[in-house]
Amino acid sequence: MDATSDASPLDDDRVAAGIEHLQAAATEMISAARALLDVAEDVVRDPDRLASLVETFGDLARGAGRAMAHDAGSSRPAAPGVEHIRVG
């Protein structure tokens, strides 16, 4: 489309194609959200699955903490609790 054309920029085929892609992406996001909500609903309704999920996240968090302590050059595992560091 050149600058002297009277056609609206919205008439451009590229704009139409872009809108189609955005609509398709939005539809996929909605489908993904529905699937995630279905899983969340199943987990909330089953206390055993919820407890298992919480335990798994706890294990992941502890593993990440140990990895961070190791990456920081610490030779000892991260101790539970809060470490107070004086500044200044």
N, CA, C and O atoms as CSV, one atom per row, in Angstrom:
chain,resi,resn,atom,element,x,y,z
A,1,MET,N,N,0.845,-1.173,0.000
A,1,MET,CA,C,0.000,0.000,0.000
A,1,MET,C,C,0.893,1.240,0.000
A,1,MET,O,O,1.779,1.357,0.847
A,2,ASP,N,N,0.673,2.171,-0.942
A,2,ASP,CA,C,1.531,3.357,-0.993
A,2,ASP,C,C,0.860,4.527,-0.283
A,2,ASP,O,O,-0.318,4.463,0.067
A,3,ALA,N,N,1.617,5.584,-0.079
A,3,ALA,CA,C,1.155,6.728,0.710
A,3,ALA,C,C,0.053,7.507,0.011
A,3,ALA,O,O,-0.682,8.239,0.673
A,4,THR,N,N,-0.088,7.376,-1.297
A,4,THR,CA,C,-1.092,8.152,-2.020
A,4,THR,C,C,-2.426,7.426,-2.139
A,4,THR,O,O,-3.382,7.989,-2.672
A,5,SER,N,N,-2.510,6.218,-1.666
A,5,SER,CA,C,-3.736,5.433,-1.771
A,5,SER,C,C,-4.784,5.962,-0.795
A,5,SER,O,O,-4.459,6.402,0.308
A,6,ASP,N,N,-6.066,5.910,-1.225
A,6,ASP,CA,C,-7.161,6.333,-0.360
A,6,ASP,C,C,-7.690,5.178,0.489
A,6,ASP,O,O,-8.570,5.384,1.325
A,7,ALA,N,N,-7.177,3.987,0.288
A,7,ALA,CA,C,-7.657,2.819,1.025
A,7,ALA,C,C,-7.267,2.936,2.497
A,7,ALA,O,O,-6.208,3.462,2.840
A,8,SER,N,N,-8.129,2.442,3.332
A,8,SER,CA,C,-7.875,2.435,4.765
A,8,SER,C,C,-6.768,1.427,5.081
A,8,SER,O,O,-6.688,0.378,4.442
A,9,PRO,N,N,-5.906,1.740,6.068
A,9,PRO,CA,C,-4.872,0.780,6.463
A,9,PRO,C,C,-5.490,-0.536,6.945
A,9,PRO,O,O,-4.838,-1.579,6.906
A,10,LEU,N,N,-6.737,-0.489,7.396
A,10,LEU,CA,C,-7.383,-1.694,7.879
A,10,LEU,C,C,-7.826,-2.605,6.738
A,10,LEU,O,O,-8.199,-3.753,6.979
A,11,ASP,N,N,-7.792,-2.114,5.499
A,11,ASP,CA,C,-8.141,-2.928,4.341
A,11,ASP,C,C,-6.969,-3.788,3.883
A,11,ASP,O,O,-7.139,-4.668,3.040
A,12,ASP,N,N,-5.822,-3.549,4.413
A,12,ASP,CA,C,-4.619,-4.277,4.019
A,12,ASP,C,C,-4.770,-5.761,4.388
A,12,ASP,O,O,-5.201,-6.082,5.496
A,13,ASP,N,N,-4.421,-6.652,3.474
A,13,ASP,CA,C,-4.512,-8.092,3.720
A,13,ASP,C,C,-3.641,-8.528,4.894
A,13,ASP,O,O,-3.967,-9.482,5.602
A,14,ARG,N,N,-2.534,-7.821,5.092
A,14,ARG,CA,C,-1.650,-8.169,6.213
A,14,ARG,C,C,-2.335,-7.919,7.545
A,14,ARG,O,O,-2.160,-8.688,8.490
A,15,VAL,N,N,-3.111,-6.854,7.624
A,15,VAL,CA,C,-3.843,-6.554,8.856
A,15,VAL,C,C,-4.866,-7.654,9.117
A,15,VAL,O,O,-4.999,-8.131,10.244
A,16,ALA,N,N,-5.586,-8.053,8.074
A,16,ALA,CA,C,-6.585,-9.111,8.224
A,16,ALA,C,C,-5.920,-10.411,8.677
A,16,ALA,O,O,-6.436,-11.107,9.552
A,17,ALA,N,N,-4.780,-10.732,8.081
A,17,ALA,CA,C,-4.060,-11.942,8.470
A,17,ALA,C,C,-3.583,-11.843,9.922
A,17,ALA,O,O,-3.654,-12.812,10.677
A,18,GLY,N,N,-3.107,-10.679,10.293
A,18,GLY,CA,C,-2.664,-10.474,11.675
A,18,GLY,C,C,-3.795,-10.653,12.664
A,18,GLY,O,O,-3.617,-11.265,13.717
A,19,ILE,N,N,-4.961,-10.119,12.330
A,19,ILE,CA,C,-6.123,-10.256,13.205
A,19,ILE,C,C,-6.523,-11.727,13.326
A,19,ILE,O,O,-6.860,-12.192,14.415
A,20,GLU,N,N,-6.485,-12.458,12.213
A,20,GLU,CA,C,-6.805,-13.892,12.246
A,20,GLU,C,C,-5.849,-14.638,13.176
A,20,GLU,O,O,-6.269,-15.492,13.957
A,21,HIS,N,N,-4.567,-14.308,13.084
A,21,HIS,CA,C,-3.577,-14.973,13.940
A,21,HIS,C,C,-3.819,-14.631,15.409
A,21,HIS,O,O,-3.716,-15.502,16.272
A,22,LEU,N,N,-4.137,-13.381,15.693
A,22,LEU,CA,C,-4.412,-12.988,17.081
A,22,LEU,C,C,-5.647,-13.690,17.618
A,22,LEU,O,O,-5.672,-14.110,18.775
A,23,GLN,N,N,-6.679,-13.819,16.778
A,23,GLN,CA,C,-7.886,-14.522,17.201
A,23,GLN,C,C,-7.591,-15.994,17.478
A,23,GLN,O,O,-8.077,-16.555,18.460
A,24,ALA,N,N,-6.800,-16.612,16.619
A,24,ALA,CA,C,-6.447,-18.015,16.821
A,24,ALA,C,C,-5.632,-18.183,18.106
A,24,ALA,O,O,-5.845,-19.129,18.866
A,25,ALA,N,N,-4.703,-17.262,18.339
A,25,ALA,CA,C,-3.888,-17.329,19.554
A,25,ALA,C,C,-4.747,-17.136,20.793
A,25,ALA,O,O,-4.557,-17.827,21.794
A,26,ALA,N,N,-5.684,-16.209,20.736
A,26,ALA,CA,C,-6.579,-15.971,21.876
A,26,ALA,C,C,-7.426,-17.208,22.153
A,26,ALA,O,O,-7.638,-17.574,23.309
A,27,THR,N,N,-7.908,-17.851,21.094
A,27,THR,CA,C,-8.705,-19.069,21.261
A,27,THR,C,C,-7.867,-20.171,21.903
A,27,THR,O,O,-8.362,-20.894,22.768
A,28,GLU,N,N,-6.615,-20.308,21.498
A,28,GLU,CA,C,-5.725,-21.307,22.097
A,28,GLU,C,C,-5.459,-20.996,23.568
A,28,GLU,O,O,-5.421,-21.905,24.398
A,29,MET,N,N,-5.276,-19.720,23.892
A,29,MET,CA,C,-5.045,-19.336,25.287
A,29,MET,C,C,-6.261,-19.664,26.142
A,29,MET,O,O,-6.120,-20.125,27.274
A,30,ILE,N,N,-7.444,-19.430,25.610
A,30,ILE,CA,C,-8.676,-19.743,26.340
A,30,ILE,C,C,-8.779,-21.245,26.564
A,30,ILE,O,O,-9.145,-21.687,27.653
A,31,SER,N,N,-8.459,-22.030,25.545
A,31,SER,CA,C,-8.485,-23.498,25.680
A,31,SER,C,C,-7.479,-23.966,26.732
A,31,SER,O,O,-7.780,-24.842,27.542
A,32,ALA,N,N,-6.296,-23.383,26.713
A,32,ALA,CA,C,-5.271,-23.752,27.692
A,32,ALA,C,C,-5.721,-23.386,29.106
A,32,ALA,O,O,-5.513,-24.154,30.045
A,33,ALA,N,N,-6.331,-22.225,29.252
A,33,ALA,CA,C,-6.819,-21.803,30.569
A,33,ALA,C,C,-7.912,-22.744,31.067
A,33,ALA,O,O,-7.949,-23.086,32.249
A,34,ARG,N,N,-8.800,-23.161,30.167
A,34,ARG,CA,C,-9.850,-24.109,30.554
A,34,ARG,C,C,-9.249,-25.422,31.021
A,34,ARG,O,O,-9.678,-25.979,32.032
A,35,ALA,N,N,-8.265,-25.916,30.298
A,35,ALA,CA,C,-7.613,-27.170,30.683
A,35,ALA,C,C,-6.943,-27.035,32.043
A,35,ALA,O,O,-7.036,-27.936,32.878
A,36,LEU,N,N,-6.271,-25.917,32.266
A,36,LEU,CA,C,-5.619,-25.684,33.548
A,36,LEU,C,C,-6.646,-25.600,34.675
A,36,LEU,O,O,-6.423,-26.140,35.758
A,37,LEU,N,N,-7.761,-24.931,34.427
A,37,LEU,CA,C,-8.809,-24.838,35.444
A,37,LEU,C,C,-9.434,-26.195,35.731
A,37,LEU,O,O,-9.787,-26.479,36.876
A,38,ASP,N,N,-9.577,-27.041,34.706
A,38,ASP,CA,C,-10.089,-28.398,34.929
A,38,ASP,C,C,-9.169,-29.181,35.858
A,38,ASP,O,O,-9.633,-29.858,36.776
A,39,VAL,N,N,-7.870,-29.086,35.618
A,39,VAL,CA,C,-6.906,-29.770,36.478
A,39,VAL,C,C,-6.951,-29.192,37.886
A,39,VAL,O,O,-6.935,-29.940,38.864
A,40,ALA,N,N,-7.006,-27.883,37.995
A,40,ALA,CA,C,-7.068,-27.240,39.312
A,40,ALA,C,C,-8.314,-27.686,40.068
A,40,ALA,O,O,-8.253,-27.945,41.270
A,41,GLU,N,N,-9.422,-27.774,39.383
A,41,GLU,CA,C,-10.665,-28.217,40.022
A,41,GLU,C,C,-10.532,-29.652,40.531
A,41,GLU,O,O,-10.966,-29.957,41.642
A,42,ASP,N,N,-9.937,-30.534,39.727
A,42,ASP,CA,C,-9.725,-31.917,40.152
A,42,ASP,C,C,-8.841,-31.989,41.386
A,42,ASP,O,O,-9.109,-32.760,42.307
A,43,VAL,N,N,-7.792,-31.188,41.402
A,43,VAL,CA,C,-6.861,-31.191,42.532
A,43,VAL,C,C,-7.544,-30.684,43.801
A,43,VAL,O,O,-7.350,-31.248,44.877
A,44,VAL,N,N,-8.335,-29.632,43.679
A,44,VAL,CA,C,-9.005,-29.052,44.846
A,44,VAL,C,C,-10.057,-30.015,45.405
A,44,VAL,O,O,-10.260,-30.082,46.617
A,45,ARG,N,N,-10.709,-30.743,44.533
A,45,ARG,CA,C,-11.756,-31.677,44.977
A,45,ARG,C,C,-11.189,-32.923,45.640
A,45,ARG,O,O,-11.899,-33.581,46.400
A,46,ASP,N,N,-9.939,-33.266,45.379
A,46,ASP,CA,C,-9.325,-34.476,45.933
A,46,ASP,C,C,-8.217,-34.073,46.897
A,46,ASP,O,O,-7.130,-33.696,46.460
A,47,PRO,N,N,-8.474,-34.147,48.215
A,47,PRO,CA,C,-7.486,-33.709,49.202
A,47,PRO,C,C,-6.145,-34.437,49.090
A,47,PRO,O,O,-5.097,-33.847,49.352
A,48,ASP,N,N,-6.172,-35.720,48.702
A,48,ASP,CA,C,-4.909,-36.459,48.572
A,48,ASP,C,C,-4.059,-35.893,47.439
A,48,ASP,O,O,-2.843,-35.758,47.575
A,49,ARG,N,N,-4.705,-35.563,46.320
A,49,ARG,CA,C,-3.964,-34.978,45.199
A,49,ARG,C,C,-3.433,-33.601,45.567
A,49,ARG,O,O,-2.326,-33.228,45.177
A,50,LEU,N,N,-4.238,-32.843,46.327
A,50,LEU,CA,C,-3.800,-31.522,46.763
A,50,LEU,C,C,-2.584,-31.636,47.670
A,50,LEU,O,O,-1.617,-30.889,47.519
A,51,ALA,N,N,-2.633,-32.581,48.624
A,51,ALA,CA,C,-1.499,-32.771,49.533
A,51,ALA,C,C,-0.257,-33.202,48.757
A,51,ALA,O,O,0.851,-32.750,49.046
A,52,SER,N,N,-0.444,-34.069,47.781
A,52,SER,CA,C,0.682,-34.516,46.958
A,52,SER,C,C,1.284,-33.358,46.172
A,52,SER,O,O,2.504,-33.236,46.063
A,53,LEU,N,N,0.419,-32.515,45.630
A,53,LEU,CA,C,0.894,-31.362,44.868
A,53,LEU,C,C,1.670,-30.395,45.758
A,53,LEU,O,O,2.722,-29.894,45.363
A,54,VAL,N,N,1.156,-30.136,46.945
A,54,VAL,CA,C,1.840,-29.241,47.881
A,54,VAL,C,C,3.196,-29.830,48.275
A,54,VAL,O,O,4.189,-29.107,48.358
A,55,GLU,N,N,3.236,-31.141,48.516
A,55,GLU,CA,C,4.498,-31.796,48.858
A,55,GLU,C,C,5.507,-31.693,47.706
A,55,GLU,O,O,6.694,-31.454,47.930
A,56,THR,N,N,5.026,-31.874,46.488
A,56,THR,CA,C,5.908,-31.773,45.322
A,56,THR,C,C,6.494,-30.372,45.200
A,56,THR,O,O,7.691,-30.216,44.960
A,57,PHE,N,N,5.643,-29.340,45.367
A,57,PHE,CA,C,6.146,-27.971,45.300
A,57,PHE,C,C,7.145,-27.697,46.421
A,57,PHE,O,O,8.128,-26.985,46.215
A,58,GLY,N,N,6.901,-28.254,47.597
A,58,GLY,CA,C,7.844,-28.099,48.705
A,58,GLY,C,C,9.180,-28.723,48.383
A,58,GLY,O,O,10.229,-28.135,48.645
A,59,ASP,N,N,9.144,-29.940,47.802
A,59,ASP,CA,C,10.386,-30.608,47.404
A,59,ASP,C,C,11.145,-29.779,46.365
A,59,ASP,O,O,12.364,-29.633,46.443
A,60,LEU,N,N,10.405,-29.240,45.391
A,60,LEU,CA,C,11.045,-28.398,44.374
A,60,LEU,C,C,11.692,-27.165,44.995
A,60,LEU,O,O,12.809,-26.793,44.633
A,61,ALA,N,N,10.988,-26.534,45.928
A,61,ALA,CA,C,11.521,-25.333,46.572
A,61,ALA,C,C,12.782,-25.657,47.379
A,61,ALA,O,O,13.763,-24.914,47.342
A,62,ARG,N,N,12.741,-26.785,48.112
A,62,ARG,CA,C,13.933,-27.176,48.889
A,62,ARG,C,C,15.108,-27.480,47.955
A,62,ARG,O,O,16.244,-27.094,48.232
A,63,GLY,N,N,14.830,-28.165,46.859
A,63,GLY,CA,C,15.894,-28.476,45.894
A,63,GLY,C,C,16.483,-27.215,45.288
A,63,GLY,O,O,17.696,-27.109,45.109
A,64,ALA,N,N,15.612,-26.257,44.972
A,64,ALA,CA,C,16.090,-24.989,44.417
A,64,ALA,C,C,16.941,-24.250,45.445
A,64,ALA,O,O,17.958,-23.650,45.096
A,65,GLY,N,N,16.530,-24.291,46.702
A,65,GLY,CA,C,17.304,-23.639,47.759
A,65,GLY,C,C,18.679,-24.257,47.913
A,65,GLY,O,O,19.674,-23.552,48.080
A,66,ARG,N,N,18.728,-25.599,47.854
A,66,ARG,CA,C,20.033,-26.271,47.952
A,66,ARG,C,C,20.908,-25.928,46.754
A,66,ARG,O,O,22.111,-25.708,46.899
A,67,ALA,N,N,20.306,-25.882,45.581
A,67,ALA,CA,C,21.069,-25.549,44.376
A,67,ALA,C,C,21.602,-24.127,44.454
A,67,ALA,O,O,22.737,-23.867,44.054
A,68,MET,N,N,20.799,-23.213,44.963
A,68,MET,CA,C,21.249,-21.825,45.084
A,68,MET,C,C,22.382,-21.715,46.090
A,68,MET,O,O,23.341,-20.973,45.873
A,69,ALA,N,N,22.274,-22.452,47.192
A,69,ALA,CA,C,23.342,-22.421,48.195
A,69,ALA,C,C,24.620,-22.996,47.613
A,69,ALA,O,O,25.708,-22.480,47.869
A,70,HIS,N,N,24.498,-24.054,46.837
A,70,HIS,CA,C,25.673,-24.664,46.203
A,70,HIS,C,C,26.285,-23.709,45.186
A,70,HIS,O,O,27.506,-23.561,45.125
A,71,ASP,N,N,25.433,-23.058,44.380
A,71,ASP,CA,C,25.923,-22.108,43.381
A,71,ASP,C,C,26.600,-20.907,44.019
A,71,ASP,O,O,27.485,-20.300,43.416
A,72,ALA,N,N,26.196,-20.562,45.219
A,72,ALA,CA,C,26.778,-19.404,45.893
A,72,ALA,C,C,28.129,-19.737,46.519
A,72,ALA,O,O,28.758,-18.884,47.144
A,73,GLY,N,N,28.570,-20.984,46.346
A,73,GLY,CA,C,29.875,-21.365,46.871
A,73,GLY,C,C,29.824,-21.906,48.281
A,73,GLY,O,O,30.871,-22.117,48.895
A,74,SER,N,N,28.660,-22.133,48.802
A,74,SER,CA,C,28.525,-22.665,50.148
A,74,SER,C,C,28.866,-24.147,50.144
A,74,SER,O,O,28.389,-24.894,49.290
A,75,SER,N,N,29.683,-24.571,51.087
A,75,SER,CA,C,30.039,-25.983,51.176
A,75,SER,C,C,29.078,-26.736,52.082
A,75,SER,O,O,29.138,-27.962,52.167
A,76,ARG,N,N,28.200,-26.019,52.753
A,76,ARG,CA,C,27.244,-26.683,53.639
A,76,ARG,C,C,25.836,-26.495,53.067
A,76,ARG,O,O,25.557,-25.510,52.384
A,77,PRO,N,N,24.956,-27.456,53.358
A,77,PRO,CA,C,23.587,-27.306,52.860
A,77,PRO,C,C,22.895,-26.117,53.523
A,77,PRO,O,O,23.238,-25.719,54.636
A,78,ALA,N,N,21.943,-25.577,52.832
A,78,ALA,CA,C,21.202,-24.435,53.373
A,78,ALA,C,C,20.447,-24.856,54.625
A,78,ALA,O,O,19.721,-25.851,54.620
A,79,ALA,N,N,20.622,-24.096,55.689
A,79,ALA,CA,C,19.935,-24.385,56.942
A,79,ALA,C,C,18.519,-23.834,56.889
A,79,ALA,O,O,18.279,-22.787,56.288
A,80,PRO,N,N,17.575,-24.539,57.519
A,80,PRO,CA,C,16.213,-24.008,57.530
A,80,PRO,C,C,16.136,-22.758,58.392
A,80,PRO,O,O,16.951,-22.572,59.297
A,81,GLY,N,N,15.190,-21.927,58.124
A,81,GLY,CA,C,15.003,-20.720,58.916
A,81,GLY,C,C,15.500,-19.485,58.204
A,81,GLY,O,O,15.695,-19.481,56.989
A,82,VAL,N,N,15.699,-18.448,58.974
A,82,VAL,CA,C,16.079,-17.149,58.416
A,82,VAL,C,C,17.506,-16.837,58.827
A,82,VAL,O,O,17.880,-17.003,59.988
A,83,GLU,N,N,18.288,-16.390,57.881
A,83,GLU,CA,C,19.644,-15.967,58.171
A,83,GLU,C,C,19.685,-14.438,58.174
A,83,GLU,O,O,19.331,-13.799,57.183
A,84,HIS,N,N,20.116,-13.865,59.283
A,84,HIS,CA,C,20.192,-12.402,59.388
A,84,HIS,C,C,21.581,-11.949,58.960
A,84,HIS,O,O,22.587,-12.424,59.487
A,85,ILE,N,N,21.628,-11.057,58.030
A,85,ILE,CA,C,22.895,-10.539,57.520
A,85,ILE,C,C,22.971,-9.060,57.856
A,85,ILE,O,O,22.120,-8.273,57.443
A,86,ARG,N,N,23.998,-8.690,58.610
A,86,ARG,CA,C,24.163,-7.285,58.984
A,86,ARG,C,C,24.808,-6.524,57.832
A,86,ARG,O,O,25.764,-6.991,57.213
A,87,VAL,N,N,24.273,-5.363,57.565
A,87,VAL,CA,C,24.794,-4.509,56.502
A,87,VAL,C,C,25.238,-3.193,57.133
A,87,VAL,O,O,24.518,-2.588,57.927
A,88,GLY,N,N,26.441,-2.767,56.760
A,88,GLY,CA,C,26.896,-1.454,57.212
A,88,GLY,C,C,27.551,-1.463,58.488
A,88,GLY,O,O,27.978,-0.413,58.970
